Amino acid sequence: MALKTKVIVGNITSLSEARYCAGMGVDFLGFPLRDIETDLKRFKEITSWIAGPATIIEYGDSVTITSVELEEQPSDFIQLSVGMVDSIDLAKISKLIFIVLLDEITEVLLDRIREVSSIHYLIVSYKNWNTSRQLLSGFKVFVTVDSESNLSELLEQGVYGISLSGSEESKPGIQDYASLANILEALEANED
């Protein structure tokens, strides 16, 4: 299946959701890392059963980690929150990095990010995309969406991709994909 744009689905916590997204043609799957030992074990278990999408380990501000530890992670990519930009020596990380910019976007922050050659992608909120498009030029930007209502407008504006969020299972093997399904189906490319 082909999608009209690149798609990240983050916050993946179950095998069923990871397999669903892979089957729908998602390009990147992100796995949250809150507790290093537990979440890395889950990451390895889930990713051993999927093929296709690149993998991302999503670090939040609450995780303390060094550049060396980041480099050793088993994922294809690393995602950091903007709060971690100044606390880690990003120049020592050769993996491509996603930076989440959901709060205020400033020229100073973007200049700092431009200094690090391994940062190729930014994830921004829909609100910040609309107000900061000029500042974000030169970056590959994924815009977070939670419904299909803004998809046509975003695709016309030339965003690099769309960022979605997974959800928790209500019970093992039971998960609601309605929100993801609506957006991914709206992004399906016509294959004539």
Contact map, one row per residue, 1 for C-alpha under 8 A:
111000000000000000000011100000000000000000000000000000000000000000000000000000000000000000000000000000000000000000000000000000000000000000000000000000000000000000000000000000000000000000011000
111100000000000000000000100000000000000000000000000000000000000000000000000000000000000000000000000000000000000000000000000000000000000000000000000000000000000000000000000000000000000000011010
111111100000000000000000110000000000000000000000000000000000000000000000000000000000000000000000000000000000000000000000000000000000000000000000000000000000000000000000000000000000000100111000
011111000000000000000000000000000000000000000000000000000000000000000000000000000000000000000000000000000000000000000000000000000000000000000000000000000000000000000000000000000000000000111000
001111100000000000000000000000000000000000000000000000000000000000000000000000000000000000000000000000000000000000000000000000000000000000000000000000000010000111000000000000000000000000100000
001111110000000000000000011000000000000000000000000000000000000000000000000000000000000000000000000000000000000000000000000000000000000000000000000000000000000111000000000000000000000000000000
001011111000000000000000011100000000000000000000000000000000000000000000000000000000000000000000000000000000000000000000000000000000000000000100000000000000000011110000000000000000000000000000
000001111100000000000000011111000000000000000000000000000000000000000000000000000000000000000000000000000000000000000000000000000000000000000100000000000000000011110000000000000000000000000000
000000111111000000001000010111000000000000000000000000000000000000000000000000000000000000000000000000000000000000000000000000000000000000000000000000000000000000111100000000000000000000000000
000000011111000000000000000011110000000000000000000000000100000000000000000000000000000000000000000000000000000000000000000000000000000000000000000000000000000000111100000000000000000000000000
000000001111100000000000000001110000000000000000000000000100000000000000000000000000000000000000000000000000000000000000000000000000000000000000000000000000000000001110000000000000000000000000
000000001111110011000000000011110000000000000000000000000000000000000000000000000000000000000000000000000000000000000000000000000000000000000000000000000000000000001111000000000000000000000000
000000000011111011000000000000110000000001000000000000000000000000000000000000000000000000000000000000000000000000000000000000000000000000000000000000000000000000000111100000000000000000000000
000000000001111111000000000000000000000000000100000000000000000000000000000000000000000000000000000000000000000000000000000000000000000000000000000000000000000000000001100000000000000000000000
000000000000111111100000000000000000000000000100100000000000000000000000000000000000000000000000000000000000000000000000000000000000000000000000000000000000000000000000000000000000000000000000
000000000000011111110000000000000000000000000000000000000000000000000000000000000000000000000000000000000000000000000000000000000000000000000000000000000000000000000000000010100000000000000000
000000000001111111111000000000000000000000000000000000000000000000000000000000000000000000000000000000000000000000000000000000000000000000000000000000000000000000000100000000101000000000000000
000000000001111111111100000010000000000000000100010000000000000000000000000000000000000000000000000000000000000000000000000000000000000000000000000000000000000000000000000000000000000000000000
000000000000001111111110000000000000000000000000110000000000000000000000000000000000000000000000000000000000000000000000000000000000000000000000000000000000000000000000000000000000000000000000
000000000000000111111111000000000000000000000000000000000000000000000000000000000000000000000000000000000000000000000000000000000000000000000000000000000000000000000000000000000000000000000000
000000001000000011111111110010000000000000000000000000000000000000000000000000000000000000000000000000000000000000000000000000000000000000000000000000000000000000000000000000000000000000000000
000000000000000001111111111000000000000000000000011110000000000000000000000000000000000000000000000000000000000000000000000000000000000000000000000000000000000000000000000000000000000000000000
100000000000000000111111110000000000000000000000000000000000000000000000000000000000000000000000000000000000000000000000000000000000000000000000000000000000000000000000000000000000000000000000
100000000000000000011111110000000000000000000000000000000000000000000000000000000000000000000000000000000000000000000000000000000000000000000000000000000000000000000000000000000000000100000000
111000000000000000001111111000000000000000000000000110000000000000000000000000000000000000000000000000000000000000000000000000000000000000000000000000000000000000000000000000000000000000000000
001001111000000000001111111110000000000000000000000010000000000000000000000000000000000000000000000000000000000000000000000000000000000000000000000000000000000000000000000000000000000000000000
000001110000000000000100111110000000000000000000000111000000000000000000000000000000000000000000000000000000000000000000000000000000000000000000000000000000000000000000000000000000000000000000
000000111000000000000000011111000000000000000000000011110000000000000000000000000000000000000000000000000000000000000000000000000000000000000000000000000000000000000000000000000000000000000000
000000011101000001001000011111100000000000000000000011110000000000000000000000000000000000000000000000000000000000000000000000000000000000000000000000000000000000000000000000000000000000000000
000000011111000000000000000111110000000000000000000000111100000000000000000000000000000000000000000000000000000000000000000000000000000000000000000000000000000000000000000000000000000000000000
000000000111100000000000000011111000000000100000000000111100000000000000000000000000000000000000000000000000000000000000000000000000000000000000000000000000000000000000000000000000000000000000
000000000111100000000000000001111100001000000000000000001111000000000000000000000000000000000000000000000000000000000000000000000000000000000000000000000000000000000000000000000000000000000000
000000000000000000000000000000111111001100000000000000001111001000000000000000000000000000000000000000000000000000000000000000000000000000000000000000000000000000000000000000000000000000000000
000000000000000000000000000000011111001000000000000000000011011000000000000000000000000000000000000000000000000000000000000000000000000000000000000000000000000000000000000000000000000000000000
000000000000000000000000000000001111111000000000000000000000001000000000000000000000000000000000000000000000000000000000000000000000000000000000000000000000000000000000000000000000000000000000
000000000000000000000000000000001111111100000000000000000000000000000000000000000000000000000000000000000000000000000000000000000000000000000000000000000000000000000000000000000000000000000000
000000000000000000000000000000000011111110000000000000000000000000000000000000000000000000000000000000000000000000000000000000000000000000000000000000000000000000000000000000000000000000000000
000000000000000000000000000000000011111111000000000000000000000000000000000000000000000000000000000000000000000000000000000000000000000000000000000000000000000000000000000000000000000000000000
000000000000000000000000000000011111111111100000000000000000000000000000000000000000000000000000000000000000000000000000000000000000000000000000000000000000000000000000000000000000000000000000
000000000000000000000000000000001001111111110000000000000000000000000000000000000000000000000000000000000000000000000000000000000000000000000000000000000000000000000000000000000000000000000000
000000000000000000000000000000000000111111111000000000000000000000000000000000000000000000000000000000000000000000000000000000000000000000000000000000000000000000000000000000000000000000000000
000000000000100000000000000000000000011111111100000000000000000000000000000000000000000000000000000000000000000000000000000000000000000000000000000000000000000000000000000000000000000000000000
000000000000000000000000000000100000001111111110000000000000000000000000000000000000000000000000000000000000000000000000000000000000000000000000000000000000000000000000000000000000000000000000
000000000000000000000000000000000000000111111111000000000000000000000000000000000000000000000000000000000000000000000000000000000000000000000000000000000000000000000000000000000000000000000000
000000000000000000000000000000000000000011111111100000000000000000000000000000000000000000000000000000000000000000000000000000000000000000000000000000000000000000000000000000000000000000000000
000000000000011001000000000000000000000001111111110000000000000000000000000000000000000000000000000000000000000000000000000000000000000000000000000000000000000000000000000000000000000000000000
000000000000000000000000000000000000000000111111111000100000000000000000000000000000000000000000000000000000000000000000000000000000000000000000000000000000000000000000000000000000000000000000
000000000000000000000000000000000000000000011111110000000000000000000000000000000000000000000000000000000000000000000000000000000000000000000000000000000000000000000000000000000000000000000000
000000000000001000100000000000000000000000001111111000000000000000000000000000000000000000000000000000000000000000000000000000000000000000000000000000000000000000000000000000000000000000000000
000000000000000001100100000000000000000000000111111100000000000000000000000000000000000000000000000000000000000000000000000000000000000000000000000000000000000000000000000000000000000000000000
000000000000000000000100000000000000000000000010111110000000000000000000000000000000000000000000000000000000000000000000000000000000000000000000000000000000000000000000000000000000000000000000
000000000000000000000100101000000000000000000000011111000000000000000000000000000000000000000000000000000000000000000000000000000000000000000000000000000000000000000000000000000000000000000000
000000000000000000000100111110000000000000000000001111100000000000000000000000000000000000000000000000000000000000000000000000000000000000000000000000000000000000000000000000000000000000000000
000000000000000000000000001110000000000000000000000111110000000000000000001110000000000000000000000000000000000000000000000000000000000000000000000000000000000000000000000000000000000000000000
000000000000000000000000000111100000000000000010000011111000000000000000001110000000000000000000000000000000000000000000000000000000000000000000000000000000000000000000000000000000000000000000
000000000000000000000000000111100000000000000000000001111100000000000000001111100000000000000000000000000000000000000000000000000000000000000000000000000000000000000000000000000000000000000000
000000000000000000000000000001111000000000000000000000111110000000000000101011100000000000000000000000000000000000000000000000000000000000000000000000000000000000000000000000000000000000000000
000000000110000000000000000001111000000000000000000000011111000000000000000001110000000000000000000000000000000000000000000000000000000000000000000000000000000000000000000000000000000000000000
000000000000000000000000000000011100000000000000000000001111101000000000000001111000000000000000000000000000000000000000000000000000000000000000000000000000000000000000000000000000000000000000
000000000000000000000000000000011100000000000000000000000111111000000000000000011000000000000000000000000000000000000000000000000000000000000000000000000000000000000000000000000000000000000000
000000000000000000000000000000000000000000000000000000000011111100000000000000011011000000000000000000000000000000000000000000000000000000000000000000000000000000000000000000000000000000000000
000000000000000000000000000000000100000000000000000000000001111100000000000000000000000000000000000000000000000000000000000000000000000000000000000000000000000000000000000000000000000000000000
000000000000000000000000000000001110000000000000000000000011111110000000000000000000000000000000000000000000000000000000000000000000000000000000000000000000000000000000000000000000000000000000
000000000000000000000000000000000000000000000000000000000000111111000000000000000000000000000000000000000000000000000000000000000000000000000000000000000000000000000000000000000000000000000000
000000000000000000000000000000000000000000000000000000000000001111101100000000000000000000000000000000000000000000000000000000000000000000000000000000000000000000000000000000000000000000000000
000000000000000000000000000000000000000000000000000000000000000111111100000000000000000110000000000000000000000000000000000000000000000000000000000000000000000000000000000000000000000000000000
000000000000000000000000000000000000000000000000000000000000000011111110000000000000000111011000000000000000000000000000000000000000000000000000000000000000000000000000000000000000000000000000
000000000000000000000000000000000000000000000000000000000000000001111111000000000000000000011000000000000000000000000000000000000000000000000000000000000000000000000000000000000000000000000000
000000000000000000000000000000000000000000000000000000000000000011111111100000000000000000000000000000000000000000000000000000000000000000000000000000000000000000000000000000000000000000000000
000000000000000000000000000000000000000000000000000000000000000011111111100001000000000000001000000000000000000000000000000000000000000000000000000000000000000000000000000000000000000000000000
000000000000000000000000000000000000000000000000000000000000000000111111100000000000000000001110000000000000000000000000000000000000000000000000000000000000000000000000000000000000000000000000
000000000000000000000000000000000000000000000000000000000000000000011111110000000000000000000000000000000000000000000000000000000000000000000000000000000000000000000000000000000000000000000000
000000000000000000000000000000000000000000000000000000001000000000001111111000000000000000000000000000000000000000000000000000000000000000000000000000000000000000000000000000000000000000000000
000000000000000000000000000000000000000000000000000000000000000000000001111100000000000000000000000000000000000000000000000000000000000000000000000000000000000000000000000000000000000000000000
000000000000000000000000000000000000000000000000000001111000000000000000111111000000000000000000000000000000000000000000000000000000000000000000000000000000000000000000000000000000000000000000
000000000000000000000000000000000000000000000000000001110000000000000000011111000000000000000011000000000000000000000000000000000000000000000000000000000000000000000000000000000000000000000000
000000000000000000000000000000000000000000000000000001111000000000000000001111100000000000000011110000000000000000000000000000000000000000000000000000000000000000000000000000000000000000000000
000000000000000000000000000000000000000000000000000000011110000000000100001111110000000000000011110000000000000000000000000000000000000000000000000000000000000000000000000000000000000000000000
000000000000000000000000000000000000000000000000000000011110000000000000000011111000000000000000111100000000000000000000000000000000000000000000000000000000000000000000000000000000000000000000
000000000000000000000000000000000000000000000000000000000111100000000000000001111111100000000000111100000000000000000000000000000000000000000000000000000000000000000000000000000000000000000000
000000000000000000000000000000000000000000000000000000000011100000000000000000111111100000000000001110000000000000000000000000000000000000000000000000000000000000000000000000000000000000000000
000000000000000000000000000000000000000000000000000000000000000000000000000000011111100000000000001110000000000000000000000000000000000000000000000000000000000000000000000000000000000000000000
000000000000000000000000000000000000000000000000000000000000100000000000000000011111111000000000000000000000000000000000000000000000000000000000000000000000000000000000000000000000000000000000
000000000000000000000000000000000000000000000000000000000000100000000000000000011111111100000000000000000000000000000000000000000000000000000000000000000000000000000000000000000000000000000000
000000000000000000000000000000000000000000000000000000000000000000000000000000011111111101000000000000000000000010000000000000000000000000000000000000000000000000000000000000000000000000000000
000000000000000000000000000000000000000000000000000000000000000000000000000000000011111110000000000000000000000000000000000000000000000000000000000000000000000000000000000000000000000000000000
000000000000000000000000000000000000000000000000000000000000000000000000000000000011111110000000000000000000000000000000000000000000000000000000000000000000000000000000000000000000000000000000
000000000000000000000000000000000000000000000000000000000000000001100000000000000001111111000000000000000000000000000000000000000000000000000000000000000000000000000000000000000000000000000000
000000000000000000000000000000000000000000000000000000000000000001100000000000000000011111111000000000000000000000000000000000000000000000000000000000000000000000000000000000000000000000000000
000000000000000000000000000000000000000000000000000000000000000000100000000000000000100111111000000000000000000000010100000000000000000000000000000000000000000000000000000000000000000000000000
000000000000000000000000000000000000000000000000000000000000000000000000000000000000000011111100000000000000000000011100000000000000000000000000000000000000000000000000000000000000000000000000
000000000000000000000000000000000000000000000000000000000000000000110000000000000000000011111100000000000000000000000000000000000000000000000000000000000000000000000000000000000000000000000000
000000000000000000000000000000000000000000000000000000000000000000110110000000000000000011111111000000000000000000000100000000000000000000000000000000000000000000000000000000000000000000000000
000000000000000000000000000000000000000000000000000000000000000000000010000000000000000000111111000000000000000000000100000000000000000000000000000000000000000000000000000000000000000000000000
000000000000000000000000000000000000000000000000000000000000000000000010000111000000000000001111100000000000000000000100000000000000000000000000000000000000000000000000000000000000000000000000
000000000000000000000000000000000000000000000000000000000000000000000000000111000000000000001111110000000000000000000111000000000000000000000000000000000000000000000000000000000000000000000000
000000000000000000000000000000000000000000000000000000000000000000000000000011110000000000000011111000000000000000000111100000000000000000000000000000000000000000000000000000000000000000000000
000000000000000000000000000000000000000000000000000000000000000000000000000011110000000000000001111100000000000000000011111000000000000000000000000000000000000000000000000000000000000000000000
000000000000000000000000000000000000000000000000000000000000000000000000000000111100000000000000111110000000000000000010111000000000000000000000000000000000000000000000000000000000000000000000
000000000000000000000000000000000000000000000000000000000000000000000000000000111100000000000000011111000000000000000000011100000000000000000000000000000000000000000000000000000000000000000000
000000000000000000000000000000000000000000000000000000000000000000000000000000001100000000000000001111111000000000000000011110000000000000000000000000000000000000000000000000000000000000000000
000000000000000000000000000000000000000000000000000000000000000000000000000000000000000000000000000111111000000000000000001110010000000000000000000000000000000000000000000000000000000000000000
000000000000000000000000000000000000000000000000000000000000000000000000000000000000000000000000000011111000000000000000000010010000000000000000000000000000000000000000000000000000000000000000
000000000000000000000000000000000000000000000000000000000000000000000000000000000000000000000000000011111100000000000000000000010000000000000000000000000000000000000000000000000000000000000000
000000000000000000000000000000000000000000000000000000000000000000000000000000000000000000000000000011111110110000000000000000010001000000000000000000000000000000000000000000000000000000000000
000000000000000000000000000000000000000000000000000000000000000000000000000000000000000000000000000000011111110000000000000000000000001000000000000000000000000000000000000000000000000000000000
000000000000000000000000000000000000000000000000000000000000000000000000000000000000000000000000000000001111111000000000000000000000001000000000000000000000000000000000000000000000000000000000
000000000000000000000000000000000000000000000000000000000000000000000000000000000000000000000000000000000111111100000000000000000000000000000000000000000000000000000000000000000000000000000000
000000000000000000000000000000000000000000000000000000000000000000000000000000000000000000000000000000001111111110000000000000000000000000000000000000000000000000000000000000000000000000000000
000000000000000000000000000000000000000000000000000000000000000000000000000000000000000000000000000000001111111111000000000000000000001100000000000000000000000000000000000000000000000000000000
000000000000000000000000000000000000000000000000000000000000000000000000000000000000000000000000000000000011111111100000000000000000000000000000000000000000000000000000000000000000000000000000
000000000000000000000000000000000000000000000000000000000000000000000000000000000000000000000000000000000001111111110000000000000000000000000000000000000000000000000000000000000000000000000000
000000000000000000000000000000000000000000000000000000000000000000000000000000000000100000000000000000000000111111110010000000000000000000000000000000000000000000000000000000000000000000000000
000000000000000000000000000000000000000000000000000000000000000000000000000000000000000000000000000000000000011111111010000000000000000000000000000000000000000000000000000000000000000000000000
000000000000000000000000000000000000000000000000000000000000000000000000000000000000000000000000000000000000001111111000000000000000000000000000000000000000000000000000000000000000000000000000
000000000000000000000000000000000000000000000000000000000000000000000000000000000000000001100000000000000000000111111110000000000000000000000000000000000000000000000000000000000000000000000000
000000000000000000000000000000000000000000000000000000000000000000000000000000000000000000100000000000000000000001111111000000000000000000000000000000000000000000000000000000000000000000000000
000000000000000000000000000000000000000000000000000000000000000000000000000000000000000001101111100000000000000000011111000000000000000000000000000000000000000000000000000000000000000000000000
000000000000000000000000000000000000000000000000000000000000000000000000000000000000000000000001111000000000000011011111100000000000000000000000000000000000000000000000000000000000000000000000
000000000000000000000000000000000000000000000000000000000000000000000000000000000000000000000001110000000000000000001111110000000000000000110000000000000000000000000000000000000000000000000000
000000000000000000000000000000000000000000000000000000000000000000000000000000000000000000000000111000000000000000000011111000000000000000111100000000000000000000000000000000000000000000000000
000000000000000000000000000000000000000000000000000000000000000000000000000000000000000000000000011110000000000000000001111100000000000000111100000000000000000000000000000000000000000000000000
000000000000000000000000000000000000000000000000000000000000000000000000000000000000000000000000011111000000000000000000111110000000000000001111000000000000000000100000000000000000000000000000
000000000000000000000000000000000000000000000000000000000000000000000000000000000000000000000000000111000000000000000000011111011000000000001111000000000000000000000000000000000000000000000000
000000000000000000000000000000000000000000000000000000000000000000000000000000000000000000000000000011100000000000000000001111111000000000000011100000000000000000000000000000000000000000000000
000000000000000000000000000000000000000000000000000000000000000000000000000000000000000000000000000000000000000000000000000111111100000000000011100000000000000000000000000000000000000000000000
000000000000000000000000000000000000000000000000000000000000000000000000000000000000000000000000000000000000000000000000000011111110000000000000000000000000000000000000000000000000000000000000
000000000000000000000000000000000000000000000000000000000000000000000000000000000000000000000000000001111000000000000000000111111111100000000000000000000000000000000000000000000000000000000000
000000000000000000000000000000000000000000000000000000000000000000000000000000000000000000000000000000000000000000000000000111111111100000000010000000000000000000000000000000000000000000000000
000000000000000000000000000000000000000000000000000000000000000000000000000000000000000000000000000000000000000000000000000001111111100000000000000000000000000000000000000000000000000000000000
000000000000000000000000000000000000000000000000000000000000000000000000000000000000000000000000000000000000000000000000000000111111100000000000000000000000000000000000000000000000000000000000
000000000000000000000000000000000000000000000000000000000000000000000000000000000000000000000000000000001000000000000000000000011111111100000000000000000000000000000000000000000000000000000000
000000000000000000000000000000000000000000000000000000000000000000000000000000000000000000000000000000000000000000000000000000011111111110000000000000000000000000000000000000000000000000000000
000000000000000000000000000000000000000000000000000000000000000000000000000000000000000000000000000000000000000000000000000000000001111110000000000000000000000000000000000000000000000000000000
000000000000000000000000000000000000000000000000000000000000000000000000000000000000000000000000000000000110010000000000000000000001111110000000000000000000000000000000000000000000000000000000
000000000000000000000000000000000000000000000000000000000000000000000000000000000000000000000000000000000000010000000000000000000001111111101000000000000000000000000000000000000000000000000000
000000000000000000000000000000000000000000000000000000000000000000000000000000000000000000000000000000000000000000000000000000000000111111100000000000000000000000000000000000000000000000000000
000000000000000000000000000000000000000000000000000000000000000000000000000000000000000000000000000000000000000000000000000000000000000111110000000000000000000000000000000000000000000000000000
000000000000000000000000000000000000000000000000000000000000000000000000000000000000000000000000000000000000000000000001110000000000000111111000000000000000000000000000000000000000000000000000
000000000000000000000000000000000000000000000000000000000000000000000000000000000000000000000000000000000000000000000001110000000000000001111100000000000000001110000000000000000000000000000000
000000000000000000000000000000000000000000000000000000000000000000000000000000000000000000000000000000000000000000000000111100000000000100111110000000000000001110000000000000000000000000000000
000000110000000000000000000000000000000000000000000000000000000000000000000000000000000000000000000000000000000000000000111100000000000000011111000000000000001111100000000000000000000000000000
000000000000000000000000000000000000000000000000000000000000000000000000000000000000000000000000000000000000000000000000001111001000000000001111100000000000001011100000000000000000000000000000
000000000000000000000000000000000000000000000000000000000000000000000000000000000000000000000000000000000000000000000000001111000000000000000111110000000000000001110000000000000000000000000000
000000000000000000000000000000000000000000000000000000000000000000000000000000000000000000000000000000000000000000000000000011000000000000000011111101000000000001110000000000000000000000000000
000000000000000000000000000000000000000000000000000000000000000000000000000000000000000000000000000000000000000000000000000000000000000000000001111100000000000000011000000000000010000000000000
000000000000000000000000000000000000000000000000000000000000000000000000000000000000000000000000000000000000000000000000000000000000000000000000111111000000000000000000000000000010011000000000
000000000000000000000000000000000000000000000000000000000000000000000000000000000000000000000000000000000000000000000000000000000000000000000000111111100000000000000000000000000000011001000000
000000000000000000000000000000000000000000000000000000000000000000000000000000000000000000000000000000000000000000000000000000000000000000000000001111110000000000000000000000000000000000000000
000000000000000000000000000000000000000000000000000000000000000000000000000000000000000000000000000000000000000000000000000000000000000000000000101111111100000000000000000000000000000000000000
000000000000000000000000000000000000000000000000000000000000000000000000000000000000000000000000000000000000000000000000000000000000000000000000000111111110000000000000000000000000000001100000
000000000000000000000000000000000000000000000000000000000000000000000000000000000000000000000000000000000000000000000000000000000000000000000000000011111111000000000000000000000000000000000000
000000000000000000000000000000000000000000000000000000000000000000000000000000000000000000000000000000000000000000000000000000000000000000000000000001111111100000000000000000000000000000000000
000000000000000000000000000000000000000000000000000000000000000000000000000000000000000000000000000000000000000000000000000000000000000000000000000001111111111000000000000000000000000000000000
000010000000000000000000000000000000000000000000000000000000000000000000000000000000000000000000000000000000000000000000000000000000000000000000000000111111111000000000000000000000000000000000
000000000000000000000000000000000000000000000000000000000000000000000000000000000000000000000000000000000000000000000000000000000000000000000000000000011111111000000000000000000000000000000000
000000000000000000000000000000000000000000000000000000000000000000000000000000000000000000000000000000000000000000000000000000000000000000000000000000001111111000000000000000000000000000000000
000000000000000000000000000000000000000000000000000000000000000000000000000000000000000000000000000000000000000000000000000000000000000000000000000000000111111100000000000000000000000000000000
000000000000000000000000000000000000000000000000000000000000000000000000000000000000000000000000000000000000000000000000000000000000000000011110000000000111111111000000000000000000000000000000
000011000000000000000000000000000000000000000000000000000000000000000000000000000000000000000000000000000000000000000000000000000000000000011100000000000000011111000000000000000000000000000000
000011110000000000000000000000000000000000000000000000000000000000000000000000000000000000000000000000000000000000000000000000000000000000011110000000000000001111100000000000000000000000000000
000011110000000000000000000000000000000000000000000000000000000000000000000000000000000000000000000000000000000000000000000000000000000000000111100000000000001111110000000000000000000000000000
000000111100000000000000000000000000000000000000000000000000000000000000000000000000000000000000000000000000000000000000001000000000000000000111100000000000000011111000000000000000000000000000
000000111100000000000000000000000000000000000000000000000000000000000000000000000000000000000000000000000000000000000000000000000000000000000001110000000000000001111100000000000001000000000000
000000001111000000000000000000000000000000000000000000000000000000000000000000000000000000000000000000000000000000000000000000000000000000000000010000000000000000111110000000000001000000000000
000000001111100010000000000000000000000000000000000000000000000000000000000000000000000000000000000000000000000000000000000000000000000000000000000000000000000000011111000000000001000000000000
000000000011100000000000000000000000000000000000000000000000000000000000000000000000000000000000000000000000000000000000000000000000000000000000000000000000000000001111100000110000000000000000
000000000001110000000000000000000000000000000000000000000000000000000000000000000000000000000000000000000000000000000000000000000000000000000000000000000000000000000111110000100000000000000000
000000000000110000000000000000000000000000000000000000000000000000000000000000000000000000000000000000000000000000000000000000000000000000000000000000000000000000000011111111110000000000000000
000000000000000000000000000000000000000000000000000000000000000000000000000000000000000000000000000000000000000000000000000000000000000000000000000000000000000000000001111101100000000000000000
000000000000000000000000000000000000000000000000000000000000000000000000000000000000000000000000000000000000000000000000000000000000000000000000000000000000000000000000111111100000000000000000
000000000000000000000000000000000000000000000000000000000000000000000000000000000000000000000000000000000000000000000000000000000000000000000000000000000000000000000000111111000000000000000000
000000000000000100000000000000000000000000000000000000000000000000000000000000000000000000000000000000000000000000000000000000000000000000000000000000000000000000000000101111100000000000000000
000000000000000000000000000000000000000000000000000000000000000000000000000000000000000000000000000000000000000000000000000000000000000000000000000000000000000000000000111111110000000000000000
000000000000000110000000000000000000000000000000000000000000000000000000000000000000000000000000000000000000000000000000000000000000000000000000000000000000000000000011111011111000000000000000
000000000000000000000000000000000000000000000000000000000000000000000000000000000000000000000000000000000000000000000000000000000000000000000000000000000000000000000010100001111110000000000000
000000000000000010000000000000000000000000000000000000000000000000000000000000000000000000000000000000000000000000000000000000000000000000000000000000000000000000000000000000111111100000000000
000000000000000000000000000000000000000000000000000000000000000000000000000000000000000000000000000000000000000000000000000000000000000000000000000000000000000000000000000000011111110000000000
000000000000000000000000000000000000000000000000000000000000000000000000000000000000000000000000000000000000000000000000000000000000000000000000011000000000000000000000000000011111111000000000
000000000000000000000000000000000000000000000000000000000000000000000000000000000000000000000000000000000000000000000000000000000000000000000000000000000000000000011100000000001111111100000000
000000000000000000000000000000000000000000000000000000000000000000000000000000000000000000000000000000000000000000000000000000000000000000000000000000000000000000000000000000001111111110000000
000000000000000000000000000000000000000000000000000000000000000000000000000000000000000000000000000000000000000000000000000000000000000000000000001100000000000000000000000000000111111111000000
000000000000000000000000000000000000000000000000000000000000000000000000000000000000000000000000000000000000000000000000000000000000000000000000001100000000000000000000000000000011111111100000
001000000000000000000001000000000000000000000000000000000000000000000000000000000000000000000000000000000000000000000000000000000000000000000000000000000000000000000000000000000001111111110000
000000000000000000000000000000000000000000000000000000000000000000000000000000000000000000000000000000000000000000000000000000000000000000000000000000000000000000000000000000000000111111110000
000000000000000000000000000000000000000000000000000000000000000000000000000000000000000000000000000000000000000000000000000000000000000000000000000100100000000000000000000000000000011111110000
001110000000000000000000000000000000000000000000000000000000000000000000000000000000000000000000000000000000000000000000000000000000000000000000000000100000000000000000000000000000001111111000
111100000000000000000000000000000000000000000000000000000000000000000000000000000000000000000000000000000000000000000000000000000000000000000000000000000000000000000000000000000000000111111100
111100000000000000000000000000000000000000000000000000000000000000000000000000000000000000000000000000000000000000000000000000000000000000000000000000000000000000000000000000000000000000111110
000000000000000000000000000000000000000000000000000000000000000000000000000000000000000000000000000000000000000000000000000000000000000000000000000000000000000000000000000000000000000000011111
010000000000000000000000000000000000000000000000000000000000000000000000000000000000000000000000000000000000000000000000000000000000000000000000000000000000000000000000000000000000000000001111
000000000000000000000000000000000000000000000000000000000000000000000000000000000000000000000000000000000000000000000000000000000000000000000000000000000000000000000000000000000000000000000111
